[in-house]
Amino acid sequence: MPTHSTNSLLRWAMAAAALATLIPLAGCRQDMQNEPKMIPQRESKFFASGRSVRPQVLGTVARGQLDADTYFYTGLIDNKEQDAMPFPVTMTVLERGQERFDIYCTPCHSRVGNGRGMIVERGYKPAGNFQAPIIRNKPLSHYFRVMTSGYGAMPDYSAQVTTQDRWAIAAYIRALQLSQNATLSDVPPGTNIQTMAEVSQQMGYSPNFPDEWTLPELTNVPSAADMKAAIDAGKKSMPATTQSASKNNSPRRGAR
Ligand code: HEC
């Protein structure tokens, strides 16, 4: 009997000890279940806005959201350029395109898009003339792709001009082309149409104003090597005092 009672006492003690270790464990589990994690879209008191999810930072793209393979980004459908805009063209889009074109493209292509911009006049490789049939007959997304990836001697403008704006410029190129190739059927019936001759007469321009303008020959600009030779020759003929003064003013040129 005494043995029995000792045994049961021991068993009780062991059970109590086991329970004692379990209780903190149970408490631990409770804590982890209520951990302060955010469930998507659940409110939070942590941020003043009450949202647990932070709003996306402007100009960033979350993983998986970049649909970079759509027509808007590639200008291609089934690997082919298309004669279509990825969004509707409004007057606002055309005006934006004109503004961006005038900033980024006119230095080489000129305001009318004939490829005779100031940089070309000064010796850069002649840029494309948008009125030339070979360029005019290209599908619209070709222009978008030229801006996106560059073309021959033309650098790409994807860093300077956003995707949306590159499309706006492409639409504006079409407007420039239409301005030189419009027919009576392009204007609403009943529109008062005047010929260029009538307009120039009213404006008091010379009679040959409406004729096609012949542009001067492109300036024959000396090559970089010619210019360096001319500079070196100039330096040699300069008096010593002027030479050292100019060196002080522009140390980098002097160093070269
Ligand atoms: C630094 C000068 C320069 C600037 C700026 C420039 N281009 Fe060009 N572009 C060229 C040259 C040069 C070519 C001819 C490339 C060749 O044939 O190698 C060309 C060709 C083109 C063509 C014709 C491609 C073809 O199919 O023959 C298009 C369209 C065009 N550019 C659009 C643009 C647009 C739109 C912009 C403004 C975002 C722009 N370019 C800015 C120099 C320039």
Residues whose N, C-alpha, C, O or C-beta is under 5 A from the ligand:
A	BS01	HEC	Y104 C105 P107 C108 K125 P126 A127 G128 Y143 V146 M147 Y151 G152 A153 M154 Y157 I169
